[in-house]
Amino acid sequence: MKGILRIAFKLLVNDKGKYAALLVGITFAVFLMVQMTSIFSGILMKSSSTVINLGAQVWVMDPAVNNVASSIPMPDYVLDTVRSIDGVKYAVPLYSGAALVKLRNGIFQSVTVVGLDDNSLFGHPELVEGKIEDIYAENAFIVVEDAEIRKLGYPTVGTDFELNDHRGVIVGIARVAASGLFGIPTLYTTYSKAIQYIPSTRFTISYILVEPKSSDAIPHIQQQVKRLGYEALTKDEFMQKIANYYKYQTGLGTNILIMTVVSFLVGFSVSGQTFYTFILENLEKFGALKAIGAKGSELVYMILFQAMFTAMIGYGLGVGLCTLIITIAKLRIPDYSANITYTTLGFAFFMVLIIAGISSYIGIRKVLKIEPFDIFRG
């Protein structure tokens, strides 16, 4: 078997032009598939950045909420009722809203303001500069150090700005796990200051963050909240709901799917046609092997080996090229949304196997029909 596979390898790489065309087709297909799905994965991660950064186990919200940015304010009695549910360790309010700040240079910039519970500061980010206690000071805000901080002029501790005729002062620089999706800087403050500084409706609670006494208490909490006419979701459930919104209720998911399918078709058409041409040009060699005693199964192994070898090399080159492009893009564009995950790599690998399998099938059918006397008669 080793001898047969060695012959298959030499036949494959002997025609450098055809071999290069096979690699280019698969590499380009893998690159596009990984690139498209990585961008989609990065967008979904950024869309759930607030959920990831705050880290609450259970989120209580209005049932009509479909993503974290479109919160619907809830009345205060909901917070009191949630706190009284058996199994709730504690529950705190969260304010999340948009605001417009005026910088020192006179430029106006949109920001997302997150108001944390005054008593516990539950969900506060990790500070790299300043002290978390300073958030209680008058006009105090904490800015998130991510790709969007440049839009605020790279503020430092002590930098001031104006928000709705109120003076704001940066008292801390924070680091978070995931930056936002829409390229808007994020400011943290206390809940009381957020509702004082930012005009809002009669109800001001965007979400209620719940810490259950145990994971077994979560179903009971969800049931009781549902009786109130509201919805309680775990962190993973809320992230999935946000992902479903962007997948199915916006054009984003459809566009990414179309591009991924196009990438697959491009790779399949180029590699399939090239591999079939390769089989036709080497038909006499396969016939000669069959004439000197090679079994049909051995010829099948040869073709499968050639297809899989090319597919794996192309897969590695495609993933490597995509990783390089994404790395360069993130260095040049800090808020570039792309995230290569194991799911992304697994999906691309599965699609490459399909391309290799179909290409092999086309070649195998042709080779198995060869009759040795036809080769020698020619």
C-alpha positions as CSV (number, residue, x, y, z in Angstrom):
1,M,0.0,0.0,0.0
2,K,2.9,2.4,0.7
3,G,4.2,1.9,-2.8
4,I,0.8,2.6,-4.3
5,L,0.5,5.8,-2.3
6,R,4.0,6.9,-3.2
7,I,3.1,6.5,-6.9
8,A,-0.1,8.5,-6.3
9,F,1.9,11.3,-4.7
10,K,4.4,11.4,-7.6
11,L,1.6,11.5,-10.1
12,L,-0.1,14.3,-8.2
13,V,2.9,16.6,-7.8
14,N,4.5,15.7,-11.2
15,D,2.3,18.2,-13.0
16,K,3.1,21.3,-11.1
17,G,0.6,23.4,-13.0
18,K,-2.4,21.2,-12.2
19,Y,-1.3,20.7,-8.6
20,A,-1.0,24.4,-8.1
21,A,-4.4,25.0,-9.6
22,L,-5.9,22.5,-7.2
23,L,-4.3,24.1,-4.2
24,V,-5.3,27.6,-5.3
25,G,-9.0,26.6,-5.7
26,I,-9.2,24.9,-2.3
27,T,-7.1,27.6,-0.6
28,F,-9.3,30.4,-1.9
29,A,-12.5,28.6,-1.0
30,V,-11.3,27.9,2.6
31,F,-10.1,31.5,2.9
32,L,-13.5,32.9,1.9
33,M,-15.4,30.5,4.1
34,V,-13.3,31.1,7.2
35,Q,-13.2,34.8,6.5
36,M,-17.0,35.1,6.2
37,T,-17.9,32.9,9.2
38,S,-15.2,34.6,11.3
39,I,-16.6,38.0,10.6
40,F,-20.1,36.7,11.5
41,S,-18.7,35.1,14.7
42,G,-16.9,38.4,15.6
43,I,-20.1,40.4,15.1
44,L,-22.2,38.0,17.3
45,M,-19.6,38.2,20.0
46,K,-19.6,42.0,19.9
47,S,-23.3,42.2,19.9
48,S,-23.3,40.4,23.3
49,S,-20.5,42.4,24.7
50,T,-22.6,43.9,27.5
51,V,-23.8,40.5,28.6
52,I,-20.3,39.1,28.5
53,N,-18.7,42.0,30.4
54,L,-21.3,42.3,33.2
55,G,-21.3,38.5,33.8
56,A,-24.8,38.2,35.5
57,Q,-26.2,34.7,35.6
58,V,-29.8,35.7,35.0
59,W,-31.2,38.7,33.1
60,V,-34.7,39.9,33.7
61,M,-36.2,42.0,30.8
62,D,-39.3,42.8,28.8
63,P,-40.2,39.9,26.5
64,A,-40.1,42.2,23.5
65,V,-36.4,42.8,23.9
66,N,-34.4,41.1,21.1
67,N,-31.0,42.5,21.6
68,V,-29.1,44.2,24.5
69,A,-29.1,47.6,22.8
70,S,-32.9,47.8,22.5
71,S,-33.9,47.6,26.2
72,I,-37.4,48.4,27.2
73,P,-37.6,50.1,30.6
74,M,-39.4,48.3,33.5
75,P,-41.2,49.8,36.5
76,D,-39.6,49.6,40.0
77,Y,-42.1,47.1,41.4
78,V,-40.6,44.4,39.1
79,L,-37.3,44.8,40.9
80,D,-39.0,44.5,44.3
81,T,-41.0,41.5,43.2
82,V,-37.9,39.7,41.8
83,R,-36.0,40.3,45.0
84,S,-38.7,38.6,46.9
85,I,-38.7,35.4,44.8
86,D,-37.5,32.3,46.6
87,G,-34.1,31.3,45.3
88,V,-32.9,34.8,44.5
89,K,-29.7,35.7,46.4
90,Y,-29.8,39.3,45.2
91,A,-31.1,41.4,42.3
92,V,-29.9,44.8,41.2
93,P,-31.1,47.3,38.6
94,L,-29.1,48.1,35.5
95,Y,-29.3,51.2,33.3
96,S,-28.2,51.0,29.7
97,G,-28.7,53.8,27.3
98,A,-27.3,56.1,24.7
99,A,-26.1,59.6,25.3
100,L,-24.3,62.4,23.5
101,V,-21.2,63.9,25.1
102,K,-19.4,67.1,24.2
103,L,-15.6,66.8,24.4
104,R,-13.2,69.6,25.3
105,N,-12.5,70.3,21.6
106,G,-16.2,70.9,21.0
107,I,-16.8,67.7,19.2
108,F,-20.0,65.7,20.0
109,Q,-19.7,62.0,20.3
110,S,-22.3,59.3,20.9
111,V,-21.6,57.0,23.9
112,T,-23.2,54.1,25.6
113,V,-23.8,54.7,29.3
114,V,-24.1,51.8,31.7
115,G,-25.4,52.6,35.1
116,L,-24.4,50.1,37.8
117,D,-26.3,49.5,41.1
118,D,-25.2,52.1,43.6
119,N,-24.9,49.7,46.5
120,S,-23.1,46.7,45.0
121,L,-21.6,48.0,41.7
122,F,-22.4,44.5,40.5
123,G,-20.8,43.9,37.0
124,H,-18.2,46.7,37.3
125,P,-15.3,46.3,34.9
126,E,-11.7,45.7,35.8
127,L,-9.9,49.0,36.3
128,V,-6.4,49.5,34.9
129,E,-6.2,53.1,36.2
130,G,-8.0,54.7,39.1
131,K,-10.1,53.2,42.0
132,I,-13.6,51.8,41.7
133,E,-14.6,53.7,44.8
134,D,-14.1,57.0,42.9
135,I,-17.2,56.2,40.8
136,Y,-19.3,57.5,43.8
137,A,-17.8,61.0,43.4
138,E,-19.8,63.8,41.9
139,N,-19.8,63.7,38.0
140,A,-17.7,60.5,38.0
141,F,-17.5,58.2,35.0
142,I,-15.3,55.3,34.1
143,V,-14.3,54.9,30.4
144,V,-13.6,51.5,28.7
145,E,-10.2,51.2,27.1
146,D,-11.0,49.5,23.8
147,A,-10.8,50.3,20.1
148,E,-13.4,53.0,20.5
149,I,-11.6,55.1,23.2
150,R,-9.9,57.1,20.4
151,K,-13.2,58.6,19.6
152,L,-13.2,60.3,23.0
153,G,-9.7,61.7,22.3
154,Y,-7.9,59.0,24.5
155,P,-9.1,60.5,27.8
156,T,-7.1,60.0,31.0
157,V,-8.0,60.2,34.6
158,G,-9.2,63.8,35.3
159,T,-10.4,64.4,31.7
160,D,-13.7,66.2,31.8
161,F,-16.6,66.5,29.3
162,E,-20.2,67.6,29.1
163,L,-23.2,65.4,29.1
164,N,-26.7,66.9,28.8
165,D,-25.5,70.2,30.5
166,H,-23.8,68.2,33.2
167,R,-20.1,68.0,33.8
168,G,-18.6,64.6,33.7
169,V,-15.1,63.6,34.9
170,I,-13.2,60.4,34.0
171,V,-12.1,58.8,37.3
172,G,-11.0,55.4,36.0
173,I,-9.9,53.5,32.9
174,A,-11.4,50.0,32.6
175,R,-10.6,46.9,30.6
176,V,-13.4,44.6,29.4
177,A,-13.6,41.2,27.7
178,A,-15.4,42.3,24.6
179,S,-15.9,45.7,23.0
180,G,-19.2,46.9,21.5
181,L,-20.5,46.2,18.1
182,F,-21.5,49.6,16.7
183,G,-18.2,51.5,17.3
184,I,-19.5,53.5,20.2
185,P,-17.4,54.2,23.3
186,T,-18.7,53.0,26.7
187,L,-18.9,54.8,30.0
188,Y,-19.8,53.3,33.3
189,T,-21.3,55.3,36.2
190,T,-23.8,54.6,39.1
191,Y,-27.4,53.9,38.4
192,S,-28.5,57.1,40.2
193,K,-26.2,59.4,38.2
194,A,-27.2,57.7,34.9
195,I,-30.9,58.4,35.4
196,Q,-30.2,61.9,36.6
197,Y,-27.9,62.9,33.7
198,I,-29.7,61.2,30.9
199,P,-33.3,62.1,29.9
200,S,-35.5,59.0,30.2
201,T,-39.1,57.8,30.4
202,R,-41.1,57.3,33.6
203,F,-39.5,53.8,34.0
204,T,-35.7,53.7,34.1
205,I,-34.7,50.1,34.8
206,S,-33.3,48.6,31.6
207,Y,-32.5,45.2,33.0
208,I,-32.5,43.4,36.3
209,L,-29.4,41.4,37.1
210,V,-30.2,38.4,39.3
211,E,-27.8,36.2,41.2
212,P,-29.5,33.0,42.2
213,K,-28.7,31.1,45.3
214,S,-28.0,28.0,43.2
215,S,-28.3,27.0,39.6
216,D,-31.2,24.7,40.6
217,A,-33.2,27.8,41.5
218,I,-33.0,29.3,38.0
219,P,-36.1,27.5,36.5
220,H,-38.2,28.6,39.5
221,I,-37.1,32.2,39.1
222,Q,-37.8,32.1,35.4
223,Q,-41.3,30.7,36.1
224,Q,-42.1,33.4,38.7
225,V,-40.8,36.2,36.5
226,K,-42.9,34.9,33.6
227,R,-46.0,35.2,35.8
228,L,-45.2,38.9,36.2
229,G,-45.4,39.3,32.4
230,Y,-41.6,39.6,32.0
231,E,-38.8,37.2,30.9
232,A,-35.8,35.9,32.8
233,L,-33.0,34.5,30.7
234,T,-29.7,33.0,31.7
235,K,-26.5,34.5,30.3
236,D,-26.2,31.9,27.6
237,E,-29.9,32.1,26.7
238,F,-29.8,35.9,26.3
239,M,-26.7,35.6,24.1
240,Q,-28.4,33.0,22.0
241,K,-31.5,35.3,21.7
242,I,-29.3,38.2,20.5
243,A,-27.5,35.9,18.1
244,N,-30.8,34.7,16.7
245,Y,-31.9,38.2,16.2
246,Y,-28.9,39.1,14.1
247,K,-29.1,35.8,12.2
248,Y,-32.8,35.7,11.3
249,Q,-34.3,39.2,11.8
250,T,-31.6,41.2,10.0
251,G,-30.0,40.7,6.6
252,L,-26.7,40.0,8.2
253,G,-27.1,36.2,8.6
254,T,-28.5,35.8,5.1
255,N,-25.7,37.8,3.5
256,I,-23.0,35.8,5.3
257,L,-24.8,32.5,4.3
258,I,-24.9,33.5,0.6
259,M,-21.2,34.5,0.7
260,T,-20.3,31.2,2.3
261,V,-22.2,29.2,-0.2
262,V,-20.6,31.1,-3.1
263,S,-17.2,30.4,-1.5
264,F,-18.0,26.7,-1.4
265,L,-19.2,26.7,-5.0
266,V,-16.1,28.5,-6.2
267,G,-13.8,26.0,-4.5
268,F,-15.8,23.1,-5.6
269,S,-16.0,24.2,-9.3
270,V,-12.3,25.0,-9.5
271,S,-10.9,22.0,-7.7
272,G,-13.5,19.6,-9.1
273,Q,-12.8,20.6,-12.7
274,T,-9.1,20.6,-12.2
275,F,-9.0,17.3,-10.5
276,Y,-11.2,15.7,-13.2
277,T,-8.8,17.1,-15.9
278,F,-5.9,15.6,-13.9
279,I,-7.6,12.2,-13.9
280,L,-8.2,12.4,-17.6
281,E,-4.6,13.3,-18.4
282,N,-3.3,10.4,-16.2
283,L,-5.9,7.9,-17.4
284,E,-3.3,5.9,-19.3
285,K,-1.1,5.6,-16.2
286,F,-4.0,4.3,-14.1
287,G,-4.8,1.8,-16.9
288,A,-1.2,0.6,-16.9
289,L,-1.3,0.1,-13.2
290,K,-4.4,-1.9,-13.5
291,A,-2.8,-4.0,-16.3
292,I,0.1,-5.0,-14.2
293,G,-2.1,-6.2,-11.4
294,A,-3.2,-3.2,-9.4
295,K,-6.7,-3.8,-7.9
296,G,-9.6,-1.5,-8.2
297,S,-9.5,-0.8,-4.5
298,E,-5.9,0.3,-4.7
299,L,-6.7,2.7,-7.5
300,V,-9.5,4.1,-5.3
301,Y,-7.1,4.5,-2.5
302,M,-4.7,6.4,-4.8
303,I,-7.4,8.9,-5.9
304,L,-8.7,9.3,-2.3
305,F,-5.2,10.0,-1.1
306,Q,-4.6,12.5,-3.9
307,A,-7.8,14.4,-3.2
308,M,-7.4,14.3,0.6
309,F,-3.7,15.3,0.5
310,T,-4.5,18.3,-1.7
311,A,-7.6,19.2,0.4
312,M,-5.6,19.2,3.7
313,I,-2.7,21.3,2.2
314,G,-5.3,23.7,0.8
315,Y,-7.1,23.9,4.1
316,G,-4.0,24.7,6.0
317,L,-3.0,27.4,3.5
318,G,-6.5,28.9,3.5
319,V,-6.7,29.0,7.3
320,G,-3.2,30.4,7.5
321,L,-3.9,33.1,4.9
322,C,-7.2,34.1,6.7
323,T,-5.4,34.3,10.0
324,L,-2.7,36.5,8.5
325,I,-5.3,38.9,6.9
326,I,-7.4,39.1,10.1
327,T,-4.3,39.8,12.2
328,I,-3.1,42.6,9.8
329,A,-6.7,44.0,9.7
330,K,-6.9,44.2,13.5
331,L,-3.6,45.9,13.7
332,R,-4.7,48.5,11.2
333,I,-8.4,48.7,12.2
334,P,-8.7,48.1,15.9
335,D,-12.5,47.7,15.9
336,Y,-12.4,45.1,13.0
337,S,-14.9,42.4,13.8
338,A,-13.6,38.9,13.1
339,N,-13.0,36.0,15.4
340,I,-11.8,32.6,14.3
341,T,-13.3,29.9,16.5
342,Y,-13.2,26.1,16.6
343,T,-16.7,26.1,15.1
344,T,-15.5,28.2,12.2
345,L,-12.5,25.9,11.6
346,G,-14.6,22.8,12.0
347,F,-17.2,24.1,9.5
348,A,-14.6,24.9,6.9
349,F,-12.9,21.5,7.4
350,F,-16.2,19.8,6.9
351,M,-16.9,21.7,3.7
352,V,-13.4,20.9,2.4
353,L,-14.1,17.2,3.0
354,I,-17.2,17.5,0.9
355,I,-15.2,19.2,-1.9
356,A,-12.6,16.4,-1.7
357,G,-15.2,13.7,-1.5
358,I,-17.2,14.8,-4.6
359,S,-14.0,15.4,-6.6
360,S,-12.8,11.9,-5.6
361,Y,-16.1,10.4,-6.6
362,I,-15.9,11.9,-10.1
363,G,-12.3,10.6,-10.6
364,I,-13.1,7.2,-9.1
365,R,-16.0,6.6,-11.5
366,K,-13.8,7.4,-14.5
367,V,-10.8,5.3,-13.3
368,L,-12.9,2.2,-12.4
369,K,-14.3,2.1,-16.0
370,I,-10.8,1.8,-17.5
371,E,-10.1,-1.5,-19.3
372,P,-6.3,-2.3,-19.7
373,F,-6.7,-3.6,-23.3
374,D,-8.1,-0.2,-24.3
375,I,-5.0,1.5,-23.0
376,F,-2.6,-0.9,-24.8
377,R,-4.7,-0.9,-27.9
378,G,-4.4,2.8,-28.2
